[in-house]
Amino acid sequence: MLTLFTVELILGWPSLTTALAELRAPQPGWLTAAVAAELAAMGAYARMQRRLLRSAGLRVPLYRQLALTYAAHSLSVTLPGGPAFSTQFNYQQMRRFGATPAVASWCIALSGILSAAALAVVTAAGAVAAHGTPQWHTLAGLTVAAVLIALSVRQVTRRPEALEPATRAALARVNKLRHRPATYGLDRIRDFIDQLRAARLTPRHAAASAVFAVLNWLLDAVCLWMCFHAVSNDPIDTTQVLLAFSAGMAAGTITVIPGGLGIIDSALILGLVTGGVDTPTAIATVVLYRIISFGFIIGAGWITWLIIRRRHLKTP
């Protein structure tokens, strides 16, 4: 880990020193509020996953879910191939919470779907608020896709046995390639499918999870907005901050660089400059935002991961 962070620091040092030179002493009140907003954003994501687990009949203490969220997030954004490590860690911890393999897998998959859909909703809302003209067929397609996903998830959890015919056919093809009997492993798959009966996503839990997913992104955007006010007294259009934030987060999803280092920053700076912010202020805003959302949150996440790991090593 020290080697990884050293390499990342060396690669990003020229850009970092240039940005820090533009960063004035931030206003303490706005800085405190920005940190609080980022902490609230992490809390919203933890509550989303906690709601999904509760819909499966699993009650997890909030502090344990928060610890999992911080640790898994740090794994995801700092390691090469981090999402794979984060998914494995999420699965292991949810199993320790008492979730069955099917429920843990279902919760992780649905969390990703909800988070991606929430970012799309926030982006569309920002475009509409900025008096933009998002293409109606794109919004209609997103709406239809969200409805179909929701109905599919509900149908699968209510009637998991409906998956068996397709699963049996796929398993037969795989076993043929492996030179195994056609029904080899079918019992384990049936047991996995049967576990999905516990995942009853009621409308109340689904709505609460969706709200927390949207709040996760909105509070993160609020942190960026507060970082601007911490370094500048100039006015700024809130919708432009939201659009710049959406562009930065979207850019971060298509990069393999840990934490989107350089990619997210460039997209955020470009978005703010396009919205009328002068370049030095935009750089200072983004540097402060990344110190909070990347440096502070990731540092807390790795400390949490070490505590969780140490606790489990002591457990027989």
C-alpha positions as CSV (number, residue, x, y, z in Angstrom):
1,M,0.0,0.0,0.0
2,L,2.8,2.4,0.8
3,T,4.4,1.7,-2.6
4,L,1.1,2.3,-4.3
5,F,0.5,5.6,-2.6
6,T,4.0,6.7,-3.3
7,V,3.7,6.0,-7.0
8,E,0.3,7.8,-7.1
9,L,1.8,10.8,-5.3
10,I,4.9,11.0,-7.6
11,L,2.7,10.8,-10.7
12,G,0.3,13.5,-9.5
13,W,2.8,15.8,-7.7
14,P,3.2,18.4,-10.5
15,S,-0.5,18.9,-10.8
16,L,-1.0,18.8,-7.1
17,T,1.7,21.5,-6.4
18,T,0.2,23.8,-9.0
19,A,-3.2,23.5,-7.5
20,L,-2.1,23.9,-3.9
21,A,-0.4,27.2,-5.0
22,E,-3.8,28.5,-6.0
23,L,-5.5,27.4,-2.8
24,R,-6.1,30.2,-0.3
25,A,-6.8,29.6,3.4
26,P,-10.4,28.2,3.3
27,Q,-13.1,29.7,5.5
28,P,-13.5,27.4,8.6
29,G,-17.3,27.5,8.6
30,W,-17.7,26.4,5.0
31,L,-14.9,23.9,5.4
32,T,-16.6,22.3,8.4
33,A,-19.9,22.2,6.5
34,A,-18.2,20.5,3.5
35,V,-16.7,17.8,5.7
36,A,-20.1,17.3,7.3
37,A,-21.8,17.0,3.9
38,E,-19.3,14.3,2.8
39,L,-19.7,12.4,6.0
40,A,-23.5,12.6,5.5
41,A,-23.1,11.3,1.9
42,M,-21.2,8.2,3.1
43,G,-23.9,7.7,5.7
44,A,-26.6,7.8,3.1
45,Y,-24.9,5.0,1.1
46,A,-24.5,3.0,4.3
47,R,-28.2,3.4,5.0
48,M,-29.1,2.4,1.5
49,Q,-27.3,-1.0,1.9
50,R,-28.7,-1.4,5.4
51,R,-32.2,-0.9,4.1
52,L,-31.6,-3.6,1.4
53,L,-30.4,-6.0,4.1
54,R,-33.3,-5.2,6.3
55,S,-35.7,-6.0,3.5
56,A,-34.1,-9.5,3.6
57,G,-34.8,-9.8,7.3
58,L,-31.3,-8.9,8.4
59,R,-30.9,-6.1,11.0
60,V,-27.3,-4.7,11.0
61,P,-26.2,-2.1,13.5
62,L,-25.6,1.2,11.8
63,Y,-22.0,1.5,13.0
64,R,-21.1,-1.8,11.5
65,Q,-22.7,-0.9,8.1
66,L,-20.9,2.5,8.2
67,A,-17.6,0.8,8.9
68,L,-18.2,-1.6,5.9
69,T,-19.1,1.4,3.7
70,Y,-15.9,3.3,4.5
71,A,-13.6,0.3,4.2
72,A,-15.1,-1.0,1.0
73,H,-15.1,2.5,-0.6
74,S,-11.4,2.8,0.2
75,L,-10.6,-0.5,-1.4
76,S,-12.6,0.4,-4.5
77,V,-11.1,3.8,-5.3
78,T,-7.4,3.3,-4.3
79,L,-6.5,-0.2,-5.5
80,P,-6.0,-1.1,-9.2
81,G,-9.0,-3.3,-9.9
82,G,-10.4,-1.9,-6.7
83,P,-14.1,-2.7,-7.4
84,A,-13.3,-6.4,-7.5
85,F,-11.6,-6.2,-4.1
86,S,-14.4,-4.1,-2.8
87,T,-17.1,-6.5,-4.0
88,Q,-15.3,-9.4,-2.3
89,F,-14.9,-7.5,0.9
90,N,-18.6,-6.5,0.9
91,Y,-19.6,-10.1,0.3
92,Q,-17.4,-11.4,3.2
93,Q,-18.6,-8.8,5.7
94,M,-22.3,-9.3,4.8
95,R,-21.8,-13.0,5.3
96,R,-20.4,-12.2,8.7
97,F,-23.5,-10.1,9.3
98,G,-25.5,-13.3,8.8
99,A,-26.6,-12.8,5.2
100,T,-26.8,-16.0,3.0
101,P,-24.7,-16.1,-0.2
102,A,-27.7,-15.2,-2.3
103,V,-28.8,-12.3,-0.1
104,A,-25.3,-10.9,0.0
105,S,-24.9,-11.1,-3.8
106,W,-28.4,-9.6,-4.3
107,C,-27.7,-6.7,-2.0
108,I,-24.3,-5.9,-3.6
109,A,-25.7,-6.1,-7.2
110,L,-28.8,-4.0,-6.3
111,S,-26.7,-1.4,-4.5
112,G,-24.7,-0.9,-7.7
113,I,-27.8,-0.6,-9.8
114,L,-29.4,1.9,-7.5
115,S,-26.3,4.0,-7.3
116,A,-25.9,4.2,-11.0
117,A,-29.5,5.0,-11.5
118,A,-29.4,7.7,-8.8
119,L,-26.4,9.4,-10.6
120,A,-28.4,9.4,-13.8
121,V,-31.4,11.0,-12.0
122,V,-29.2,13.7,-10.4
123,T,-27.6,14.4,-13.8
124,A,-31.0,14.7,-15.5
125,A,-32.3,16.9,-12.7
126,G,-29.3,19.2,-13.1
127,A,-29.9,19.5,-16.8
128,V,-33.5,20.4,-16.3
129,A,-32.7,22.9,-13.5
130,A,-30.2,24.6,-15.8
131,H,-32.9,25.1,-18.4
132,G,-31.3,22.5,-20.6
133,T,-33.2,20.3,-23.0
134,P,-32.4,16.7,-22.3
135,Q,-33.6,14.4,-25.0
136,W,-37.0,13.1,-24.0
137,H,-36.4,9.7,-25.5
138,T,-33.2,9.3,-23.4
139,L,-35.2,10.2,-20.2
140,A,-38.0,7.9,-21.3
141,G,-35.5,5.1,-21.9
142,L,-34.0,5.6,-18.4
143,T,-37.4,5.6,-16.8
144,V,-38.5,2.4,-18.6
145,A,-35.2,0.7,-17.8
146,A,-35.6,1.6,-14.1
147,V,-39.2,0.3,-14.0
148,L,-38.2,-2.9,-15.7
149,I,-35.3,-3.5,-13.4
150,A,-37.5,-2.8,-10.3
151,L,-40.2,-5.2,-11.6
152,S,-37.6,-7.9,-12.5
153,V,-36.0,-7.7,-9.0
154,R,-39.4,-7.9,-7.3
155,Q,-40.5,-10.8,-9.5
156,V,-37.2,-12.7,-8.9
157,T,-37.4,-12.3,-5.2
158,R,-41.1,-13.3,-5.1
159,R,-40.8,-16.3,-7.4
160,P,-37.1,-17.4,-7.5
161,E,-38.1,-20.8,-8.9
162,A,-38.8,-19.1,-12.2
163,L,-35.0,-18.8,-12.7
164,E,-34.5,-22.6,-12.7
165,P,-35.4,-23.5,-16.3
166,A,-32.9,-20.9,-17.7
167,T,-30.4,-21.8,-15.0
168,R,-30.6,-25.5,-15.8
169,A,-30.1,-24.9,-19.6
170,A,-27.1,-22.6,-18.9
171,L,-25.6,-25.1,-16.5
172,A,-26.0,-28.0,-19.0
173,R,-23.9,-26.0,-21.5
174,V,-21.2,-25.2,-19.0
175,N,-21.0,-28.8,-17.8
176,K,-20.8,-30.0,-21.4
177,L,-17.7,-27.9,-21.9
178,R,-16.3,-29.2,-18.6
179,H,-17.2,-32.8,-19.5
180,R,-19.4,-33.1,-16.5
181,P,-23.0,-34.5,-16.1
182,A,-25.6,-32.0,-17.2
183,T,-27.0,-31.6,-13.7
184,Y,-23.7,-31.4,-11.9
185,G,-23.9,-28.5,-9.4
186,L,-27.7,-28.1,-9.8
187,D,-28.4,-28.8,-6.1
188,R,-26.1,-25.9,-5.0
189,I,-27.8,-23.6,-7.6
190,R,-31.2,-24.6,-6.3
191,D,-30.2,-23.9,-2.8
192,F,-28.8,-20.5,-3.9
193,I,-32.1,-19.6,-5.7
194,D,-34.1,-20.8,-2.7
195,Q,-32.2,-18.3,-0.5
196,L,-33.5,-15.5,-2.6
197,R,-37.0,-16.0,-1.1
198,A,-35.7,-14.1,2.0
199,A,-35.0,-11.0,-0.1
200,R,-38.4,-9.4,-0.1
201,L,-38.0,-5.9,-1.4
202,T,-41.1,-4.2,-0.3
203,P,-42.2,-0.8,-1.8
204,R,-41.3,0.9,1.5
205,H,-37.8,-0.5,1.6
206,A,-37.3,0.1,-2.1
207,A,-38.4,3.7,-1.9
208,A,-36.2,4.4,1.1
209,S,-33.2,2.8,-0.6
210,A,-33.7,4.9,-3.7
211,V,-33.9,8.1,-1.7
212,F,-30.7,7.2,0.2
213,A,-29.0,6.5,-3.2
214,V,-30.0,9.9,-4.5
215,L,-29.0,11.6,-1.3
216,N,-25.5,10.0,-1.5
217,W,-24.8,11.8,-4.8
218,L,-26.6,15.0,-3.9
219,L,-24.7,15.4,-0.6
220,D,-21.4,14.7,-2.4
221,A,-22.3,17.5,-4.8
222,V,-23.2,19.8,-1.8
223,C,-19.7,19.1,-0.5
224,L,-18.2,20.5,-3.8
225,W,-20.5,23.5,-3.7
226,M,-19.4,24.2,-0.1
227,C,-15.8,23.9,-1.0
228,F,-16.3,26.6,-3.6
229,H,-17.7,28.9,-1.0
230,A,-14.8,28.0,1.4
231,V,-12.3,29.4,-1.1
232,S,-14.3,32.2,-2.8
233,N,-16.8,34.9,-2.0
234,D,-18.0,35.1,-5.5
235,P,-21.6,33.9,-6.4
236,I,-22.0,30.7,-8.3
237,D,-24.9,29.0,-10.1
238,T,-25.8,25.9,-8.0
239,T,-27.0,24.0,-11.1
240,Q,-23.6,24.6,-12.8
241,V,-21.9,23.0,-9.8
242,L,-24.3,20.0,-10.0
243,L,-23.6,19.6,-13.8
244,A,-19.9,19.8,-13.2
245,F,-20.1,17.3,-10.4
246,S,-22.2,14.9,-12.6
247,A,-19.6,15.2,-15.4
248,G,-16.8,14.5,-13.0
249,M,-18.4,11.4,-11.5
250,A,-19.4,10.1,-15.0
251,A,-15.8,10.5,-16.1
252,G,-14.6,8.6,-13.1
253,T,-16.6,5.5,-14.1
254,I,-14.7,5.0,-17.3
255,T,-11.1,5.1,-16.0
256,V,-9.0,2.4,-14.5
257,I,-6.8,4.8,-12.6
258,P,-7.3,4.4,-8.9
259,G,-9.6,7.1,-7.5
260,G,-9.9,8.5,-11.0
261,L,-6.8,10.5,-10.2
262,G,-6.4,13.3,-12.7
263,I,-9.5,12.3,-14.7
264,I,-12.2,13.3,-12.2
265,D,-10.2,16.4,-11.2
266,S,-9.9,17.6,-14.8
267,A,-13.6,17.0,-15.5
268,L,-14.6,18.9,-12.4
269,I,-12.3,21.8,-13.1
270,L,-13.5,22.0,-16.8
271,G,-17.1,21.8,-15.7
272,L,-16.7,24.7,-13.2
273,V,-14.7,26.8,-15.7
274,T,-17.4,26.2,-18.3
275,G,-20.0,27.4,-15.7
276,G,-18.2,30.7,-15.3
277,V,-15.8,30.1,-12.5
278,D,-12.2,31.5,-13.0
279,T,-9.5,28.9,-13.4
280,P,-7.6,29.5,-10.1
281,T,-10.8,29.3,-8.1
282,A,-11.9,26.2,-9.9
283,I,-8.6,24.5,-9.2
284,A,-8.6,25.5,-5.5
285,T,-12.2,24.3,-5.2
286,V,-11.5,20.9,-6.7
287,V,-8.3,20.4,-4.7
288,L,-10.1,21.1,-1.5
289,Y,-13.0,18.9,-2.5
290,R,-10.6,16.0,-3.3
291,I,-8.7,16.5,-0.1
292,I,-12.0,15.9,1.8
293,S,-13.6,13.3,-0.5
294,F,-10.4,11.4,-1.5
295,G,-7.8,12.1,1.2
296,F,-9.9,12.4,4.4
297,I,-12.6,9.8,3.6
298,I,-10.1,7.3,2.1
299,G,-7.8,7.7,5.0
300,A,-10.7,7.0,7.4
301,G,-11.7,4.0,5.3
302,W,-8.3,2.4,5.4
303,I,-8.1,2.9,9.2
304,T,-11.5,1.2,9.4
305,W,-10.4,-1.6,7.2
306,L,-7.3,-2.2,9.4
307,I,-9.6,-2.3,12.5
308,I,-12.0,-4.7,10.9
309,R,-9.1,-7.0,9.7
310,R,-7.5,-6.9,13.2
311,R,-10.8,-7.8,14.9
312,H,-11.4,-10.8,12.6
313,L,-7.8,-12.0,13.0
314,K,-8.4,-12.2,16.8
315,T,-11.7,-14.1,16.2
316,P,-11.1,-17.9,16.3
